[in-house]
């Protein structure tokens, strides 16, 4: 009885279906290592892509990561079958290993993989007339040549390139199945630092000297960088540091610790900002737009420190010169070659004495502090001291011109006064030119 029951055990349904499917598609009757219509004209393979997500853009590595659904369309008469309902049959990735599929790969890709959770994300759909739809879900990281000369006010155009690895254009002809409509994107795609402006498709031939010409398909997309992040993190702090350095122009020149510490603080802060920006960027050999702004701001901050150094030095020189002039201008009754001192003790003088004063130039030979002391001594009506300086008119004119020319340099308060207008005006002018060029 036991032997009779084992003999009547129904056959394995799975094996039966598998055999029926293979017989229906005639998988074992053909050599699928060769392309369809081998030895004949090139087989056309249509391609369309649906971009699921644009995961990341890396400026340091100059690449991008994209997840997409890649679909191929071609006709293989070896897979045709008879069907009363004219419906297609759908299979998973297990049948792909037994038939011919296009050997499309991603040019300039660094890493790529087919998703395999919970199983391989591969779909194969075969129609009765032999048309085949082959779809797979892929994540690829590909290189993107970026130009940072206008960073962070830049736009980048990247491309994902598809090409057959083994078959030239004489054997396989890749083309976009529906033209520009062959590329579709998810409306929820967004990036933190970029605005996706547009996606579009192109195609051209690629030549390799050792193997020949190949059809290549391009998925092009243009990205524009969001500027608001860099305004908050880079431009605004740099502008504040430059404005903070101008505060020293309103601080007394004798407050050396205040002005020196303010200048050094702003210089070090600008150096920190420049270092932080360059740390997150590739080491390119050309100047970026943000470098121009930061280094010009750094120069303005550094010049404000040099301005106080000039003010302090000229103040020291001026004080030393005034001290020497004060020492030389003490009253003296001895004979001097260019100065004649006349002392009248009786308070009266003749007309001849008055006429003898013609051609003399009166100059106060005593400073104001000492004049007050002499005034108290010489308040008596019977005493009068008159200081007369003998100098030629040409010598006096030359001195006035030289003093007028050096007036701005000697007057340290005037340097601070002019710096209050020159520094802000120059920086505003630079900003107008900068933003008009790069925006």
C-alpha positions as CSV (number, residue, x, y, z in Angstrom):
1,X,0.0,0.0,0.0
2,X,2.8,2.4,0.9
3,X,4.6,1.6,-2.5
4,X,1.4,2.2,-4.4
5,X,0.8,5.6,-2.7
6,X,4.4,6.8,-3.5
7,X,3.8,5.7,-7.1
8,X,0.7,7.9,-7.4
9,X,2.4,11.0,-5.9
10,X,1.7,14.1,-8.1
11,X,4.7,15.6,-10.0
12,X,6.4,18.7,-8.8
13,X,4.3,21.6,-10.0
14,X,7.3,24.0,-9.9
15,X,9.4,21.8,-12.1
16,X,6.6,21.3,-14.5
17,X,6.0,25.1,-14.9
18,X,9.7,25.7,-15.3
19,X,9.9,23.1,-18.0
20,X,6.8,24.5,-19.7
21,X,8.2,28.1,-19.6
22,X,11.5,27.1,-21.0
23,X,9.9,25.1,-23.7
24,X,7.5,28.0,-24.5
25,X,10.4,30.5,-24.8
26,X,12.7,28.0,-26.5
27,X,15.5,28.9,-24.2
28,X,17.4,25.7,-24.7
29,X,16.9,25.7,-28.5
30,X,19.1,28.7,-29.2
31,X,22.5,30.0,-28.3
32,X,21.9,33.2,-26.4
33,X,25.6,34.1,-26.2
34,X,25.1,35.8,-29.5
35,X,23.1,38.9,-30.1
36,X,19.8,38.7,-32.1
37,X,20.2,38.7,-35.8
38,X,23.9,37.9,-35.4
39,X,25.9,38.7,-38.6
40,X,23.1,41.0,-39.8
41,X,22.4,44.7,-39.3
42,X,22.8,46.4,-36.0
43,X,20.1,45.5,-33.5
44,X,18.3,48.7,-32.2
45,X,18.0,49.0,-28.5
46,X,15.7,51.7,-27.1
47,X,16.4,53.2,-23.7
48,X,14.4,55.2,-21.3
49,X,15.2,56.3,-17.8
50,X,13.2,57.4,-14.7
51,X,15.3,59.2,-12.1
52,X,14.2,58.3,-8.7
53,X,16.5,60.4,-6.6
54,X,19.6,62.6,-6.9
55,X,21.3,61.6,-3.7
56,X,24.3,63.8,-3.3
57,X,26.7,66.2,-5.1
58,X,30.3,66.2,-3.8
59,X,32.5,69.2,-4.7
60,X,35.5,67.7,-3.1
61,X,35.3,64.4,-5.0
62,X,33.7,66.1,-8.1
63,X,31.0,63.4,-8.5
64,X,27.3,62.8,-8.0
65,X,25.2,59.9,-6.9
66,X,21.9,59.0,-8.6
67,X,19.3,56.3,-8.3
68,X,17.3,55.5,-11.4
69,X,15.2,52.9,-13.2
70,X,17.0,51.9,-16.4
71,X,14.8,50.2,-19.1
72,X,15.8,48.6,-22.4
73,X,13.6,47.7,-25.3
74,X,14.6,45.4,-28.1
75,X,13.2,42.6,-30.2
76,X,14.6,39.0,-30.1
77,X,12.6,36.7,-32.3
78,X,14.1,33.7,-30.6
79,X,11.9,34.5,-27.6
80,X,8.7,34.8,-29.5
81,X,5.9,32.4,-28.5
82,X,2.3,31.7,-29.4
83,X,-0.4,33.1,-27.2
84,X,-4.2,33.1,-27.6
85,X,-4.6,36.2,-25.4
86,X,-1.6,38.1,-26.8
87,X,-0.5,38.9,-23.3
88,X,3.1,39.3,-22.2
89,X,4.9,37.2,-19.6
90,X,6.8,38.8,-16.8
91,X,9.9,37.2,-15.1
92,X,12.4,38.1,-12.5
93,X,16.2,38.2,-12.6
94,X,16.6,34.4,-12.8
95,X,15.7,34.3,-16.4
96,X,18.0,37.1,-17.3
97,X,21.0,34.9,-16.8
98,X,19.8,32.5,-19.6
99,X,19.0,34.9,-22.4
100,X,20.9,37.8,-24.2
101,X,20.6,41.3,-22.7
102,X,22.3,44.5,-23.8
103,X,25.7,45.1,-22.1
104,X,25.1,48.7,-21.2
105,X,27.4,50.3,-18.7
106,X,27.9,53.8,-17.2
107,X,30.9,55.7,-18.6
108,X,33.0,57.5,-16.0
109,X,31.2,55.8,-13.2
110,X,33.1,55.3,-9.9
111,X,30.7,52.9,-8.1
112,X,27.4,51.3,-9.1
113,X,25.2,48.5,-8.0
114,X,21.8,46.9,-8.7
115,X,19.6,46.9,-5.7
116,X,19.0,43.5,-4.2
117,X,16.6,44.0,-1.3
118,X,14.6,41.9,-0.8
119,X,15.6,40.3,-4.1
120,X,17.4,41.5,-7.2
121,X,15.5,44.6,-8.5
122,X,15.3,43.2,-12.1
123,X,12.3,42.7,-14.2
124,X,12.0,41.0,-17.6
125,X,8.8,41.2,-19.7
126,X,8.5,39.2,-23.0
127,X,5.8,39.8,-25.6
128,X,4.5,37.1,-28.0
129,X,6.1,38.7,-31.0
130,X,9.6,38.7,-29.3
131,X,9.7,42.2,-28.0
132,X,11.5,42.4,-24.7
133,X,11.4,45.0,-21.8
134,X,14.3,44.7,-19.5
135,X,14.2,47.0,-16.4
136,X,16.5,47.3,-13.4
137,X,17.0,49.7,-10.5
138,X,20.5,51.0,-10.2
139,X,22.4,53.4,-8.0
140,X,25.5,54.9,-9.7
141,X,28.2,57.3,-8.6
142,X,29.7,59.1,-11.6
143,X,32.3,61.8,-12.1
144,X,31.3,65.3,-12.9
145,X,33.8,67.9,-14.1
146,X,32.9,71.0,-12.2
147,X,34.1,74.5,-12.7
148,X,34.4,76.5,-9.5
149,X,35.6,79.8,-10.9
150,X,32.3,81.4,-9.9
151,X,31.8,79.4,-6.7
152,X,29.4,79.9,-4.8
153,X,27.5,81.8,-7.4
154,X,28.0,79.0,-9.9
155,X,25.9,76.6,-12.0
156,X,27.1,73.1,-12.7
157,X,26.1,70.8,-15.6
158,X,26.7,67.0,-15.0
159,X,26.1,64.1,-17.3
160,X,25.4,60.4,-16.8
161,X,26.6,58.5,-19.9
162,X,25.4,55.1,-21.1
163,X,27.2,53.0,-23.7
164,X,27.5,49.4,-24.8
165,X,30.7,47.9,-23.6
166,X,31.3,45.2,-26.3
167,X,29.1,46.0,-29.3
168,X,30.0,48.8,-31.7
169,X,27.5,50.8,-33.6
170,X,27.7,48.1,-36.4
171,X,26.3,45.5,-34.0
172,X,24.1,47.5,-31.5
173,X,22.4,50.8,-31.9
174,X,21.5,52.6,-28.7
175,X,18.9,55.3,-28.9
176,X,16.4,57.2,-26.7
177,X,13.1,55.4,-27.2
178,X,10.9,58.5,-27.0
179,X,13.3,61.4,-27.6
180,X,13.3,64.0,-24.8
181,X,10.3,62.2,-23.2
182,X,12.5,59.2,-22.6
183,X,13.7,60.9,-19.4
184,X,11.3,61.4,-16.5
185,X,12.0,62.6,-13.0
186,X,10.3,62.5,-9.7
187,X,8.8,65.8,-8.6
188,X,10.0,65.3,-5.1
189,X,13.7,65.4,-6.0
190,X,15.5,68.2,-4.1
191,X,19.0,68.9,-2.9
192,X,20.1,71.0,0.1
193,X,22.6,73.2,-1.7
194,X,21.4,73.1,-5.3
195,X,18.3,73.9,-7.3
196,X,17.7,71.5,-10.1
197,X,16.9,73.6,-13.2
198,X,16.4,71.0,-15.9
199,X,17.0,67.5,-17.2
200,X,17.5,66.7,-20.9
201,X,18.9,63.9,-23.1
202,X,21.4,63.9,-25.9
203,X,23.2,61.2,-27.9
204,X,26.4,61.0,-30.0
205,X,29.1,58.7,-31.2
206,X,32.2,57.9,-29.1
207,X,35.4,56.8,-30.7
208,X,38.0,54.5,-29.3
209,X,41.2,54.1,-31.3
210,X,41.5,50.4,-30.6
211,X,37.9,49.2,-30.8
212,X,35.9,51.7,-33.0
213,X,32.7,53.8,-32.7
214,X,30.1,53.3,-30.1
215,X,26.6,54.9,-29.5
216,X,26.6,56.9,-26.3
217,X,23.5,58.3,-24.5
218,X,23.7,61.3,-22.2
219,X,21.5,62.2,-19.2
220,X,22.3,65.9,-18.7
221,X,21.1,67.9,-15.7
222,X,21.9,71.5,-14.7
223,X,22.2,72.6,-11.0
224,X,22.3,76.1,-9.6
225,X,23.7,76.6,-6.2
226,X,21.7,78.1,-3.4
227,X,23.5,81.3,-2.4
228,X,21.6,82.0,0.9
229,X,23.7,79.5,2.9
230,X,26.9,81.1,1.8
231,X,25.6,84.6,2.5
232,X,25.0,83.6,6.1
233,X,28.1,81.5,6.6
234,X,30.7,83.4,4.6
235,X,29.8,86.8,3.0
236,X,27.9,88.3,6.0
237,X,30.6,87.4,8.6
238,X,33.4,88.7,6.3
239,X,31.5,92.0,5.8
240,X,31.0,92.4,9.5
241,X,34.7,91.9,10.2
242,X,35.6,94.6,7.7
243,X,33.1,97.0,9.3
244,X,34.4,96.1,12.7
245,X,37.9,97.0,11.7
246,X,36.6,100.6,10.9
247,X,35.6,101.1,14.5
248,X,39.3,101.8,15.3
249,X,39.1,105.0,13.2
250,X,36.8,106.5,15.9
251,X,39.0,105.4,18.9
252,X,41.5,107.8,20.3
253,X,44.9,107.3,18.8
254,X,46.4,107.2,22.3
255,X,44.4,104.1,23.2
256,X,47.0,101.8,21.8
257,X,45.7,98.5,23.4
258,X,42.2,99.0,22.2
259,X,43.1,99.7,18.6
260,X,45.8,97.1,18.3
261,X,43.7,94.3,19.9
262,X,40.8,95.2,17.6
263,X,42.9,95.1,14.5
264,X,44.6,91.7,15.4
265,X,41.2,90.2,16.3
266,X,39.7,91.1,12.9
267,X,42.7,89.8,11.0
268,X,42.7,86.5,12.8
269,X,38.9,86.1,12.3
270,X,39.2,86.7,8.6
271,X,42.0,84.1,8.4
272,X,39.7,81.6,10.1
273,X,36.9,82.3,7.7
274,X,39.2,81.8,4.7
275,X,40.6,78.6,6.1
276,X,37.1,77.2,6.8
277,X,35.9,77.8,3.3
278,X,38.9,76.3,1.6
279,X,38.8,73.2,3.8
280,X,35.5,72.1,2.2
281,X,36.6,72.7,-1.4
282,X,38.9,70.8,-3.7
283,X,42.4,72.2,-4.2
284,X,41.9,73.8,-7.6
285,X,44.7,75.8,-9.2
286,X,42.5,78.8,-10.1
287,X,40.9,81.6,-8.1
288,X,37.2,81.2,-7.1
289,X,34.8,84.0,-6.7
290,X,34.6,83.5,-3.0
291,X,38.4,83.8,-2.8
292,X,38.3,87.2,-4.4
293,X,35.7,88.5,-1.9
294,X,37.4,87.0,1.2
295,X,40.9,88.1,0.2
296,X,39.8,91.7,-0.7
297,X,38.1,91.8,2.7
298,X,41.2,90.5,4.4
299,X,43.2,93.3,2.7
300,X,40.8,95.9,4.0
301,X,41.1,94.6,7.5
302,X,44.9,94.5,7.2
303,X,45.1,98.0,5.9
304,X,43.1,99.3,8.8
305,X,45.8,97.8,11.1
306,X,48.5,99.5,9.0
307,X,46.6,102.8,9.1
308,X,46.9,102.9,12.9
309,X,50.6,102.0,12.7
310,X,51.0,105.0,10.4
311,X,49.0,107.2,12.8
312,X,51.0,106.1,15.8
313,X,54.3,106.6,14.1
314,X,53.5,110.0,12.7
315,X,52.2,111.0,16.2
316,X,55.5,110.1,17.7
317,X,57.4,112.1,15.0
318,X,55.1,115.1,15.5
319,X,55.5,115.1,19.2
320,X,59.3,114.9,18.9
321,X,59.3,117.8,16.4
322,X,57.1,120.0,18.6
323,X,59.4,119.3,21.6
324,X,62.4,120.4,19.6
325,X,60.7,123.6,18.4
326,X,59.6,124.4,22.0
327,X,63.2,124.1,23.1
328,X,64.5,126.3,20.3
329,X,61.8,129.1,20.8
330,X,62.9,130.1,24.3
331,X,63.4,133.9,24.7
332,X,67.1,135.1,24.3
333,X,68.7,138.6,24.4
334,X,71.9,137.5,22.9
335,X,72.8,138.3,19.3
336,X,71.2,136.0,16.7
337,X,72.0,136.1,13.0
338,X,68.3,135.9,11.8
339,X,66.5,137.2,14.8
340,X,66.8,140.6,16.3
341,X,65.5,141.3,19.8
342,X,64.6,144.8,20.8
343,X,63.9,145.7,24.3
344,X,62.4,149.0,25.3
345,X,62.5,149.8,28.9
346,X,61.0,153.3,29.1
347,X,57.8,152.6,27.2
348,X,58.5,155.3,24.6
349,X,60.2,155.1,21.3
350,X,60.8,157.5,18.5
351,X,59.4,157.5,15.0
352,X,62.9,156.4,13.7
353,X,62.7,153.3,15.8
354,X,59.3,152.6,14.4
355,X,60.5,153.0,10.8
356,X,63.4,150.7,11.6
357,X,60.9,147.9,12.2
358,X,59.9,147.9,8.5
359,X,60.6,144.6,6.7
360,X,60.6,142.6,9.9
361,X,58.2,139.7,10.4
362,X,56.7,139.3,13.7
363,X,56.7,135.7,15.0
364,X,55.8,134.5,18.4
365,X,59.0,133.1,19.7
366,X,57.5,131.8,23.0
367,X,54.9,129.1,23.3
368,X,51.5,129.9,24.7
369,X,52.3,128.4,28.2
370,X,55.5,130.5,28.5
371,X,53.8,133.6,27.1
372,X,51.3,133.6,30.0
373,X,54.2,133.6,32.4
374,X,56.0,136.4,30.6
375,X,52.8,138.4,30.5
376,X,52.6,138.4,34.3
377,X,56.2,139.6,34.6
378,X,55.9,142.3,31.9
379,X,52.6,143.8,33.0
380,X,54.4,147.0,34.1
381,X,53.9,149.9,31.7
382,X,57.5,150.8,31.8
383,X,58.7,147.6,30.4
384,X,58.0,146.1,26.9
385,X,59.6,143.2,25.2
386,X,59.2,142.9,21.4
387,X,60.5,139.8,19.5
388,X,61.2,140.5,15.9
389,X,62.2,137.8,13.5
390,X,64.3,138.7,10.5
391,X,63.6,136.5,7.5
392,X,63.3,137.0,3.9
393,X,59.9,136.8,2.2
394,X,60.9,134.0,-0.1
395,X,62.0,131.8,2.9
396,X,58.7,132.4,4.7
397,X,56.7,131.4,1.6
398,X,58.7,128.2,1.1
399,X,58.1,127.2,4.7
400,X,54.4,127.8,4.4
401,X,54.1,125.7,1.2
402,X,56.1,122.8,2.8
403,X,54.0,123.0,5.9
404,X,50.8,123.0,3.9
405,X,51.9,120.0,1.9
406,X,52.8,118.0,5.0
407,X,49.7,119.2,6.9
408,X,47.7,116.1,6.3
409,X,50.5,113.7,7.1
410,X,51.5,115.6,10.3
411,X,47.9,115.9,11.5
412,X,47.2,112.4,12.6
413,X,43.6,113.3,13.4
414,X,43.1,114.1,9.7
415,X,44.3,110.6,8.7
416,X,41.6,109.0,10.8
417,X,39.1,111.5,9.5
418,X,39.9,110.7,5.9
419,X,40.0,106.9,6.6
420,X,36.4,107.1,7.9
421,X,35.3,108.1,4.4
422,X,37.9,106.3,2.2
423,X,37.6,102.8,3.6
424,X,33.8,102.5,3.6
425,X,33.5,104.2,0.2
426,X,36.1,101.9,-1.4
427,X,34.5,98.7,0.1
428,X,31.0,99.7,-1.1
429,X,32.5,100.4,-4.6
430,X,34.1,96.9,-4.6
431,X,30.8,95.2,-3.5
432,X,29.0,97.0,-6.4
433,X,31.4,95.7,-8.9
434,X,31.6,92.2,-7.4
435,X,27.9,91.5,-7.3
436,X,27.3,93.1,-10.7
437,X,29.9,90.8,-12.3
438,X,29.0,87.5,-10.6
439,X,25.2,87.8,-10.2
